[in-house]
Amino acid sequence: MRKSILLFFMMAMCSGVFAQKIAHVYPSKIMEDLQDYKDAMKDIQSMQGEAMKRLSKMDSTYKALVNQYQSGKNADGSPLSDIQKKILEQDIVDLEQRYPKAEQEEQTKIQNKQQQYMALISDKIQTAIKKVGEAGQYTYVIDGSALHYANGGNDITDGVRKELGLEPLSTN
C-alpha cells in the first residue's frame, strides 16, 4: 500500500514537471548590442582616461620634486636652502602616501560607476525577459550560458532582443 501511494505521488510530481514550459535566453548576446551598454562602456573608458591623466600628473609632479631634490637646485639654478630641502622632502613623502590612495579612489569610483550601469542594464534586460516569458507562457526562463546541455529547446534570445528594439540574431 505504501509503495502504491509513493508511486502515485511520484507520477503526480512528474506529470506536473512535464507540463511546465521552459525556455532559455543568452543575455550576453543581448547586452553587447544595447546602445545603453555601448554608451556605458564609452563613459567608463572616458573615466579611465581621465583617471590616468590625474594619476600621471601626480607622477610627473613627484618625479619633478625628486629630480629637484637630487639636483639640489631651484628652478633658477640657485642651490636649495636647508628649509627648501625639508619642504621638498615633506612634499615627496606626501605624494608617495597620496598616490596609492588616489589610485585606489579612482579605481573604486570607476568600479562603482560600472556596477551602477550594469545594474540598470541588467534590470532592463530582465524586464524584457520577463515580458517575453510571460507572453510565451513559460514557467521558467533559464540563462542559456549556464546550461551544460540543451537539445533544441525554446531559445527566446531573439524575442528579448526584439522587445528591446534590437535586430534578431537568427534568420528564422
LOPA-637052 format. One record per atom (N, C-alpha, C): residue in one letter; z, x, y. Coordinates in steps of 0.1 Angstrom, whole numbers, plus 5000, padded with zeros to 4 digits. Layout:
AZXY;...
//
This chain:
M500050084988;M500050005000;M500050095013;R500950195012;R500950285024;R499650355026;K498950395016;K497650465017;K496650365023;S496650245019;S495650145025;S495950125040;I497150115044;I497450105058;I497050225066;L497250345060;L496850465067;L495350475068;L494650435057;L493250435057;L492650335067;F493350215069;F492950115078;F493050175093;F494150235096;F494350295109;F493350415112;M493050495102;M492150595104;M490750545106;M490350435099;M489050375102;M488950315115;A490050255120;A490150185133;A489950295144;M490650405142;M490550505152;M489150565152;C488550595141;C487250645140;C486250555147;S486350425144;S485350335149;S485450325165;G486650345170;G486850355184;G486250475190;V486350585184;V485750715188;V484250705189;F483650645178;F482250645178;F481650545188;A482450455192;A481950355202;A481950415216;Q482450525218;Q482550585232;Q481350665235;K480950655248;K479750725252;K480250855259;I479650965255;I479951095260;I478751165266;A478951225278;A477851295284;A478351435288;H477451515291;H477851645297;H476951685309;V477551765317;V476951805330;V477151955333;Y476252015340;Y476352155343;Y476552175358;P477752165363;P478052175377;P477452295384;S477352415377;S476852535383;S475352515386;K474652435379;K473252415381;K473052325393;I474152265398;I474052175409;I474552245422;M475652315420;M476352375432;M475452475439;E474752565431;E473952665437;E472852615446;D472452495444;D471352435452;D471752345463;L473052325464;L473552235475;L473552315488;Q473052245499;Q473052305512;Q474452345517;D475452255513;D476852285517;D477252425511;Y476852445499;Y477252575492;Y476552695499;K475252675502;K474452785508;K475052815522;D475452705530;D476052725543;D477352795542;A478152755532;A479452815529;A479352965526;M478353005518;M478153145514;M477753225526;K476853165535;K476453235547;K477753255556;D478553155557;D479753175566;D480653275560;I480853275547;I481753375540;I481153515543;Q479853535541;Q479253665543;Q479353705558;S479253615567;S479453645581;S480953685584;M481853615578;M483253655579;M483553795574;Q482853825562;Q483053955556;Q482454065565;G481354035571;G480754135581;G481654155593;E482154055598;E483054065610;E484354145606;A484854115594;A486054185590;A485754335588;M484554365583;M484254505581;M484054575594;K483554505604;K483454565618;K484754595624;R485754505622;R487054525628;R487754635620;L487654645607;L488254755600;L487654885603;S486354885604;S485555005607;S485955055621;K486254965630;K486655005644;K488055075643;M488955015635;M490255075633;M490155215627;D489255225617;D489055355610;D488455455620;S487555425628;S486955515638;S488055555648;T488855465652;T489955495662;T490955595655;Y491255575643;Y492155665635;Y491555805634;K490255815631;K489655945629;K489556015643;A489355945653;A489256005667;A490656055671;L491655985668;L493056025671;L493456155663;V493056145650;V493356265641;V492556385646;N491356365650;N490556485655;N491156535668;Q491556445677;Q492156495689;Q493456565687;Y494256515677;Y495456585674;Y495256725668;Q494256725659;Q493956855652;Q493356955662;S492556915671;S491957005681;S492957045691;G494056965694;G495056995703;G494556985718;K493456915720;K492956905733;K492756755737;N492856735750;N492456605756;N490956585757;A490556475761;A489056445762;A488456535772;D489256575782;D488656665793;D488756815789;G489256845777;G489356985772;G490657055775;S491556995783;S492857055786;S493757035773;P494657135772;P495557125760;P496457005761;L496856955749;L497756845748;L499156895750;S499956815758;S501356855760;S502156805748;D503356845747;D504256805735;D504356655735;I504556595747;I504756455748;I503456385743;Q502256435747;Q501056375742;Q500856385727;K501256505722;K501156525707;K502056415700;K503256395705;K504256305699;K503656155700;I503056125711;I502455995712;I501255975703;L500456085701;L499356075692;L499856065677;E500856135674;E501456125661;E501955985658;Q502555925668;Q503055785666;Q501855685665;D500855715673;D499655625672;D498955635658;I498955765653;I498255785640;I499055725629;V500355735629;V501255675619;V501155525620;D501155475632;D501055325634;D499755275628;L498655345630;L497355295624;L497355315609;E497955415604;E498055435590;E498755315583;Q499755265590;Q500555155585;Q499855025587;R499155005598;R498554875602;R497254855594;Y496554965590;Y495254945584;Y495354865570;P496154915561;P496254835548;P496654685551;K497554665560;K497954525563;K496854445569;A496054505578;A494854445584;A493854415573;E493654505564;E492654495553;E493054375544;Q494354365541;Q494854255532;Q494754125540;E495054125552;E494953995560;E493553945561;E492654035562;E491154005563;E490753945549;Q491154005538;Q490853965525;Q491453825522;T492653805526;T493353675524;T492653565532;K492253595545;K491653495553;K490253455547;I489553555542;I488253525535;I488453445523;Q489453485514;Q489653415502;Q490153265504;N490953245515;N491453115518;N490253025522;K489353085531;K488253005535;K487352975524;Q487153065515;Q486253045503;Q486852935494;Q488152935492;Q488852835484;Q488652695491;Q488752695504;Q488552565511;Q487152505509;Y486252595511;Y484852555509;Y484652505494;M485052585485;M484852545471;M485552415467;A486752395473;A487452265470;A486552145475;L486052165488;L485252055493;L483952025485;I483352135482;I482052125474;I482352075460;S483352115454;S483752065440;S484051915441;D484751875452;D485051735453;D483851655455;K482851705462;K481651635464;K480851615451;I480851725443;I480151725430;I480851625421;Q482151635421;Q483051555412;Q482751405415;T482651365428;T482451235432;T481051185427;A480051275427;A478751235422;A478751225407;I479451305400;I479551305386;I480251165382;K481251135389;K481951005386;K481050885388;K480250885399;K479350775402;K478250765390;V477750875387;V476650875376;V477250835363;G478450885360;G479150855348;G479550705347;E479950645358;E480250505358;E478950425357;A477950465364;A476650395363;A476050395349;G476250505342;G475750515328;G476750465318;Q477950415322;Q478950365314;Q479450465303;Y479650585308;Y480150695299;Y481650695300;T482250715288;T483650715287;T484150855291;Y483450955287;Y483751095290;Y482551165296;V482751255306;V481751345310;V482351485310;I481751565302;I482351705299;I481551805306;D482151915311;D481452025317;D480652095305;G479352095307;G478552155297;G478752305294;S479152375304;S479352515303;S480552545293;A481452445291;A482552465282;A482152425268;L481052375265;L480652335252;L480152455244;H480652455232;H480152565223;H478952525215;Y478752395214;Y477552345207;Y477352195211;A476052175214;A475652035217;A474252015212;N474051925203;N472751905197;N472151785205;G471351815215;G470851705224;G471951645232;G472251525230;G473351455238;G472851405251;N473751365259;N473451305272;N473751405283;D472751475288;D472951565299;D472651495312;I473651475320;I473451395332;I473351485345;T473151615343;T473051705354;T471951655364;D470751625359;D469751575368;D470051455376;G470851365369;G471251245376;G472251275387;V473151365385;V474051405395;V473351485407;R472351565403;R471551635413;R470851525422;K470351425416;K469651315423;K470651245433;E471851215427;E472851155435;E473251235448;L473151365447;L473451455458;L472251485466;G471051425463;G469851445471;G469151575467;L469351625455;L468651745451;L467551705441;E466551785440;E465451765430;E466051785416;P465551715406;P466051735392;P465451865387;L466151925378;L465652055372;L464652035361;S464751925354;S463751895343;S462651805348;T461651795340;T460451715344;T460451585336;N461551555329;N461551435321;N461351305329;
//
